[in-house]
């Protein structure tokens, strides 16, 4: 059956994860300003420890519950870990800093992504499936709009909006419902074996394991390991041939 729809992961597939240091600095500054207002002085190492604990909490929920915690709930976790009774102002301001920091310190499209997506969109429906972290889907869309790539996407599936993360089948169902295509007519491109690839294959889609971001934080999980993906792409330049290989 020919491929009609292509779904794509955001982090370390479509985009790299650059800008993290700038985002962290802005977030830390907002936390420290509010903590000082509430009568607390925080040391940088204290903030880094809270950040580490926050990511550990996020990963437990992401892996075990197949969902991603909301940004606000993560901010509340931070304040609790810091043992500070945060008021509404502190929670609201830090939530905005976490959600929108990516707009001031954005990641970059991976090489060839824009050109390849533009090419693929000429003959396929394109949809995004993303497990969101601190930046919700509505903000990631703004990043994509700024880079001129959002216009090629016809459907969106963000974990903060669907309530589930990959490999949950609803993540894929939402995207394919948006383009009215079946799983058998679709292929997913992503960089994580246990989420992107396993979820797509379990849902009946074809899958391409993307290994084109050398700085992908999940690379070690599948480095030199066997994959159940139907193809592997070392760059966006490989994707069109991968798609063609699925033709009957």
WOBEL-V778546 format. One record per pair of residues at least 12 apart in sequence whose ideal C-beta (glycine too) atoms are under 10 Angstrom apart, sorted by the first residue. I is the first residue (numbers start at 1). J is the second residue. D is the distance in whole Angstrom. If there is no record, write none. Layout:
BEGIN
I_J_D, I_J_D
END
This chain:
BEGIN
1_182_8, 1_184_5, 1_185_6, 1_186_10, 1_206_10, 1_246_9, 1_247_10, 1_248_7, 2_123_9, 2_124_9, 2_184_10, 2_185_7, 2_243_10, 2_246_8, 2_247_6, 2_248_7, 3_120_10, 3_123_9, 3_124_6, 3_125_10, 3_181_9, 3_184_10, 3_185_6, 3_186_7, 3_187_5, 3_205_10, 3_206_7, 3_243_6, 3_244_9, 3_246_5, 3_247_8, 4_123_9, 4_124_6, 4_125_6, 4_176_10, 4_179_8, 4_180_9, 4_181_5, 4_182_8, 4_184_9, 4_185_4, 4_186_7, 4_187_10, 5_124_6, 5_125_4, 5_126_8, 5_127_6, 5_154_9, 5_155_8, 5_175_8, 5_176_6, 5_178_9, 5_179_5, 5_180_9, 5_181_4, 5_182_9, 5_183_9, 5_185_6, 5_186_4, 5_187_8, 5_188_9, 5_205_9, 6_117_9, 6_120_6, 6_121_9, 6_123_10, 6_124_5, 6_125_7, 6_126_6, 6_127_7, 6_179_9, 6_181_10, 6_186_7, 6_187_6, 6_188_8, 6_189_7, 6_205_10, 6_206_10, 6_208_9, 6_239_9, 6_243_7, 7_125_9, 7_126_8, 7_127_5, 7_128_7, 7_129_5, 7_130_10, 7_153_10, 7_155_8, 7_157_8, 7_171_9, 7_172_7, 7_174_10, 7_175_5, 7_176_7, 7_178_10, 7_179_9, 7_181_9, 7_186_6, 7_187_7, 7_188_5, 7_189_7, 7_190_8, 7_196_9, 7_200_8, 7_205_8, 7_207_10, 8_113_9, 8_116_10, 8_117_7, 8_120_9, 8_126_7, 8_127_7, 8_128_6, 8_129_7, 8_130_9, 8_149_10, 8_152_10, 8_153_8, 8_175_9, 8_187_10, 8_188_8, 8_189_5, 8_190_8, 8_196_10, 8_208_10, 8_210_9, 8_239_9, 9_128_8, 9_129_6, 9_130_6, 9_131_8, 9_166_8, 9_188_8, 9_189_6, 9_190_4, 9_191_6, 9_192_8, 9_195_8, 9_196_5, 9_200_10, 9_210_7, 10_107_9, 10_128_6, 10_129_8, 10_130_4, 10_131_8, 10_132_8, 10_135_9, 10_137_9, 10_140_6, 10_143_9, 10_144_8, 10_158_9, 10_190_9, 11_107_8, 11_130_7, 11_131_8, 11_132_9, 11_133_8, 11_135_10, 11_140_9, 11_190_9, 11_191_8, 11_192_9, 11_213_9, 11_216_8, 11_217_8, 11_218_9, 12_107_9, 12_110_8, 12_190_9, 12_191_5, 12_192_8, 12_196_10, 12_210_8, 12_211_10, 12_212_9, 12_213_4, 12_214_10, 12_215_8, 12_216_4, 12_217_7, 12_218_7, 12_219_8, 13_110_7, 13_113_8, 13_128_10, 13_129_10, 13_130_9, 13_188_10, 13_189_6, 13_190_5, 13_191_5, 13_192_9, 13_196_8, 13_208_9, 13_209_10, 13_210_5, 13_211_10, 13_212_8, 13_213_7, 13_216_8, 13_233_9, 13_236_9, 14_107_9, 14_109_7, 14_110_7, 14_113_5, 14_114_9, 14_117_8, 14_128_8, 14_130_9, 14_140_10, 14_144_8, 14_147_10, 14_149_8, 14_153_10, 14_189_8, 14_190_10, 14_191_10, 14_210_9, 14_213_10, 14_236_9, 15_102_10, 15_106_8, 15_107_4, 15_108_7, 15_109_6, 15_110_7, 15_113_8, 15_130_10, 15_140_9, 15_143_8, 15_144_8, 15_147_9, 15_149_9, 15_213_9, 16_107_5, 16_108_5, 16_109_8, 16_110_6, 16_111_9, 16_113_10, 16_212_10, 16_213_5, 16_214_9, 16_215_6, 16_216_8, 17_107_6, 17_108_9, 17_133_10, 17_213_8, 17_215_7, 17_216_8, 17_217_7, 18_105_8, 18_106_8, 18_107_5, 18_108_5, 18_215_8, 19_101_8, 19_102_7, 19_103_10, 19_104_8, 19_105_4, 19_106_6, 19_107_5, 19_108_8, 19_143_10, 20_101_9, 20_102_9, 20_105_8, 20_107_8, 20_217_10, 21_105_8, 22_101_8, 22_102_9, 22_104_7, 22_105_3, 22_106_9, 23_97_9, 23_98_8, 23_100_10, 23_101_4, 23_102_6, 23_103_10, 23_104_8, 23_105_5, 23_106_9, 23_107_9, 23_134_8, 23_135_8, 24_47_9, 24_48_9, 24_51_7, 24_98_10, 24_101_8, 24_105_9, 24_134_10, 25_101_9, 25_105_8, 26_97_6, 26_98_9, 26_100_9, 26_101_5, 26_102_10, 26_104_6, 26_105_7, 27_47_9, 27_51_8, 27_75_9, 27_78_9, 27_94_7, 27_97_5, 27_98_6, 27_99_10, 27_101_6, 27_134_8, 28_42_8, 28_44_7, 28_47_5, 28_48_8, 28_50_9, 28_51_8, 28_94_10, 28_97_9, 29_47_10, 29_97_8, 30_75_10, 30_90_9, 30_93_6, 30_94_5, 30_95_9, 30_96_8, 30_97_4, 30_98_8, 30_101_9, 31_46_10, 31_47_6, 31_50_8, 31_51_10, 31_75_9, 31_78_7, 31_79_8, 31_82_8, 31_84_9, 31_86_9, 31_90_8, 31_93_9, 31_94_6, 31_97_8, 31_98_9, 32_44_9, 32_46_10, 32_47_7, 33_90_9, 33_93_8, 33_94_9, 33_97_10, 34_79_9, 34_84_9, 34_86_7, 34_87_8, 34_89_7, 34_90_4, 34_91_9, 34_92_10, 34_93_6, 34_94_6, 34_97_10, 35_47_9, 35_79_9, 35_82_7, 35_84_6, 35_86_8, 35_90_8, 35_94_10, 37_87_9, 37_89_8, 37_90_7, 37_93_10, 38_79_9, 38_84_6, 38_85_7, 38_86_7, 38_87_7, 38_89_9, 38_90_6, 39_84_9, 40_82_8, 40_83_9, 40_84_5, 40_85_10, 40_86_10, 42_82_7, 42_84_8, 46_81_9, 46_82_7, 46_83_10, 47_78_9, 47_82_8, 49_81_8, 49_82_9, 50_77_9, 50_78_5, 50_79_9, 50_80_9, 50_81_5, 50_82_5, 50_83_10, 51_78_8, 51_81_9, 52_81_10, 53_77_8, 53_78_8, 53_80_10, 53_81_5, 53_82_10, 54_69_9, 54_74_6, 54_75_9, 54_77_6, 54_78_6, 54_81_7, 54_98_10, 54_134_9, 55_74_9, 55_133_9, 55_134_10, 57_69_7, 57_73_9, 57_74_8, 57_77_6, 57_78_10, 57_81_9, 58_73_10, 58_74_7, 58_77_9, 58_133_7, 58_134_9, 59_133_10, 61_73_9, 61_74_10, 61_165_9, 62_131_7, 62_133_9, 62_159_9, 62_165_6, 62_166_9, 62_195_9, 63_165_9, 63_194_8, 63_195_9, 65_164_9, 65_165_8, 65_168_10, 66_131_9, 66_159_9, 66_163_10, 66_164_6, 66_165_5, 66_166_8, 66_167_7, 66_168_5, 66_169_10, 66_170_9, 66_171_9, 66_195_9, 66_199_9, 67_131_9, 67_159_6, 67_160_9, 67_162_9, 67_163_6, 67_164_5, 67_165_5, 67_168_8, 67_171_10, 68_130_10, 68_131_6, 68_132_6, 68_133_7, 68_134_10, 68_136_9, 68_158_9, 68_159_4, 68_160_6, 68_162_10, 68_163_9, 68_164_9, 68_165_5, 68_166_10, 69_132_10, 69_133_9, 69_134_10, 69_159_10, 69_160_9, 70_95_9, 70_99_10, 70_132_9, 70_134_10, 70_136_8, 70_159_10, 70_160_6, 70_163_10, 71_94_9, 71_95_6, 71_96_9, 71_97_10, 71_98_5, 71_99_5, 71_100_10, 71_132_8, 71_133_8, 71_134_5, 71_135_8, 71_136_6, 71_139_9, 71_160_8, 72_91_7, 72_92_9, 72_94_9, 72_95_5, 72_98_9, 72_99_9, 72_136_10, 73_95_10, 74_94_10, 74_95_9, 74_98_7, 74_133_8, 74_134_7, 75_90_9, 75_91_6, 75_92_9, 75_93_9, 75_94_5, 75_95_5, 75_96_10, 75_97_9, 75_98_6, 75_99_9, 75_134_9, 76_91_6, 76_94_9, 76_95_9, 78_91_10, 78_94_7, 78_98_9, 79_91_7, 79_94_8, 95_134_9, 97_134_9, 98_133_9, 98_134_4, 98_135_8, 98_136_10, 98_139_10, 99_132_10, 99_134_7, 99_135_6, 99_136_6, 99_138_9, 99_139_6, 99_160_10, 100_134_10, 100_135_8, 100_136_9, 100_138_10, 100_139_6, 100_142_9, 101_134_7, 101_135_8, 101_139_9, 102_133_10, 102_134_8, 102_135_4, 102_136_10, 102_139_6, 102_140_7, 102_142_9, 102_143_6, 103_135_9, 103_139_7, 103_142_6, 103_143_7, 103_146_8, 106_135_10, 106_140_10, 106_142_9, 106_143_5, 106_144_10, 106_146_7, 106_147_8, 107_135_9, 107_140_10, 107_143_7, 107_147_10, 108_143_10, 108_147_8, 109_143_9, 109_144_9, 109_147_6, 109_148_9, 109_149_7, 109_236_9, 110_210_9, 110_212_6, 110_213_6, 110_216_10, 110_235_8, 110_236_6, 111_212_8, 111_213_10, 111_235_7, 111_236_7, 111_237_8, 112_212_8, 112_235_6, 112_236_3, 112_237_5, 112_238_9, 112_239_8, 113_147_9, 113_149_7, 113_212_9, 113_235_10, 113_236_5, 113_239_9, 114_147_7, 114_148_7, 114_149_5, 114_152_9, 114_236_9, 115_236_8, 115_237_9, 116_189_10, 116_233_10, 116_235_9, 116_236_4, 116_237_7, 116_238_9, 116_239_5, 116_240_7, 116_243_10, 117_149_6, 117_151_10, 117_152_5, 117_153_8, 117_236_8, 117_239_9, 118_148_9, 118_149_8, 118_151_9, 118_152_6, 119_152_10, 119_236_10, 119_239_9, 119_240_7, 120_152_8, 120_189_10, 120_236_10, 120_239_7, 120_240_7, 120_243_7, 121_149_10, 121_151_9, 121_152_4, 121_153_8, 121_154_8, 122_152_9, 123_243_9, 124_152_10, 124_154_10, 124_179_9, 124_181_9, 124_185_10, 124_186_9, 124_187_9, 124_243_8, 125_152_10, 125_153_9, 125_154_5, 125_155_7, 125_175_9, 125_176_9, 125_178_8, 125_179_4, 125_180_8, 125_181_6, 125_185_9, 125_186_8, 126_149_9, 126_151_10, 126_152_5, 126_153_5, 126_154_6, 126_155_8, 126_175_10, 126_179_8, 127_153_6, 127_154_6, 127_155_4, 127_156_7, 127_157_7, 127_172_9, 127_174_9, 127_175_4, 127_176_7, 127_177_10, 127_178_6, 127_179_6, 127_181_9, 127_186_9, 127_188_9, 128_140_8, 128_141_9, 128_144_8, 128_149_10, 128_150_9, 128_152_10, 128_153_5, 128_154_10, 128_155_7, 128_156_5, 128_157_7, 128_158_8, 128_175_7, 128_178_10, 129_155_9, 129_156_8, 129_157_4, 129_158_8, 129_159_9, 129_162_9, 129_165_10, 129_166_7, 129_171_5, 129_172_6, 129_174_8, 129_175_5, 129_176_9, 129_188_7, 129_189_9, 129_190_8, 129_195_10, 129_196_8, 129_199_9, 129_200_9, 130_156_8, 130_157_7, 130_158_5, 130_159_7, 130_160_9, 130_161_10, 130_165_9, 130_166_9, 130_171_9, 130_175_10, 130_190_10, 131_157_10, 131_158_8, 131_159_5, 131_160_9, 131_164_9, 131_165_4, 131_166_6, 131_167_10, 131_168_10, 131_171_8, 131_190_10, 131_192_9, 131_195_7, 131_196_9, 132_158_5, 132_159_5, 132_160_5, 132_161_8, 132_162_10, 132_165_8, 133_159_9, 133_160_9, 135_158_10, 135_160_9, 136_158_7, 136_159_9, 136_160_5, 136_161_8, 137_156_6, 137_157_8, 137_158_3, 137_159_8, 137_160_6, 137_161_5, 137_162_9, 138_156_10, 138_158_8, 138_160_9, 138_161_8, 139_158_10, 139_160_10, 140_156_9, 140_158_7, 140_160_10, 141_153_9, 141_156_7, 141_158_9, 144_156_10, 153_175_10, 153_178_9, 153_179_10, 154_175_9, 154_178_6, 154_179_5, 154_180_10, 154_181_10, 155_174_8, 155_175_5, 155_176_8, 155_177_8, 155_178_3, 155_179_5, 155_180_9, 155_181_9, 156_174_8, 156_175_7, 156_178_7, 157_170_8, 157_171_5, 157_172_7, 157_173_8, 157_174_4, 157_175_4, 157_176_9, 157_177_9, 157_178_8, 158_171_9, 158_174_9, 158_175_10, 159_171_7, 159_174_10, 161_174_8, 162_174_5, 162_175_9, 164_199_10, 165_195_7, 165_199_9, 166_188_9, 166_190_7, 166_192_8, 166_194_9, 166_195_4, 166_196_6, 166_197_9, 166_198_8, 166_199_4, 166_200_8, 166_203_10, 167_192_9, 167_193_10, 167_194_7, 167_195_5, 167_196_8, 167_197_8, 167_198_5, 167_199_3, 167_200_8, 167_201_9, 167_202_6, 167_203_8, 168_195_9, 168_199_7, 168_202_10, 168_203_9, 169_183_9, 169_199_7, 169_200_10, 169_202_7, 169_203_5, 169_204_9, 170_199_10, 170_203_10, 171_188_10, 171_195_9, 171_196_10, 171_199_7, 171_200_9, 171_203_9, 172_186_8, 172_188_7, 172_196_10, 172_199_6, 172_200_6, 172_202_9, 172_203_5, 172_204_9, 172_205_7, 173_203_7, 175_188_9, 175_205_10, 176_188_10, 176_203_8, 176_204_10, 176_205_8, 181_205_10, 182_204_8, 182_205_9, 183_200_8, 183_201_10, 183_202_10, 183_203_5, 183_204_4, 183_205_5, 183_206_9, 184_204_6, 184_205_8, 184_206_9, 185_204_10, 185_205_9, 185_206_10, 186_200_8, 186_203_9, 186_204_9, 186_205_5, 186_206_7, 186_207_10, 187_200_8, 187_205_6, 187_206_4, 187_207_7, 187_208_6, 187_229_10, 187_230_8, 187_231_9, 187_239_10, 187_242_8, 187_243_7, 187_246_7, 188_200_4, 188_201_9, 188_203_8, 188_205_5, 188_206_7, 188_207_5, 188_208_7, 188_209_10, 188_210_10, 188_229_9, 188_230_10, 189_206_10, 189_207_8, 189_208_5, 189_209_8, 189_210_5, 189_212_10, 189_229_9, 189_231_9, 189_233_7, 189_236_9, 189_239_7, 189_242_8, 189_243_9, 190_207_7, 190_208_8, 190_209_7, 190_210_6, 190_218_10, 190_229_9, 191_208_10, 191_209_7, 191_210_5, 191_211_7, 191_212_8, 191_213_7, 191_216_5, 191_217_9, 191_218_6, 191_219_8, 191_221_9, 191_222_8, 191_233_10, 192_209_9, 192_210_9, 192_216_8, 192_217_10, 192_218_5, 192_219_9, 192_221_7, 192_222_7, 193_207_9, 193_209_7, 193_218_8, 193_221_6, 193_222_4, 193_225_7, 193_226_9, 193_227_6, 193_228_8, 193_229_8, 194_218_9, 194_221_7, 194_222_8, 195_218_8, 195_221_10, 196_208_9, 196_209_8, 196_210_8, 196_218_9, 196_229_9, 197_209_6, 197_210_10, 197_222_8, 197_227_6, 197_228_6, 197_229_5, 197_230_9, 197_232_10, 198_227_10, 198_228_7, 198_229_10, 200_228_9, 200_229_8, 200_230_9, 201_227_10, 201_228_5, 201_229_8, 201_230_8, 202_228_10, 205_230_9, 206_229_8, 206_230_5, 206_231_8, 206_242_9, 206_243_9, 206_245_10, 206_246_6, 207_227_9, 207_228_7, 207_229_5, 207_230_6, 207_231_8, 207_232_10, 208_227_10, 208_229_6, 208_230_7, 208_231_5, 208_232_7, 208_233_5, 208_238_9, 208_239_7, 208_242_5, 208_243_8, 208_245_10, 208_246_9, 209_222_7, 209_227_5, 209_228_9, 209_229_4, 209_230_9, 209_231_7, 209_232_5, 209_233_7, 209_234_10, 209_242_10, 210_229_9, 210_231_10, 210_232_8, 210_233_5, 210_234_9, 210_235_9, 210_236_8, 210_238_9, 210_239_8, 210_242_10, 211_223_9, 211_227_9, 211_229_10, 211_232_6, 211_233_7, 211_234_6, 211_235_9, 211_238_9, 212_232_10, 212_233_6, 212_234_6, 212_235_4, 212_236_6, 212_237_9, 212_238_8, 212_239_9, 213_235_9, 229_242_10, 230_242_8, 230_245_8, 230_246_7, 231_243_9, 231_245_6, 231_246_8
END
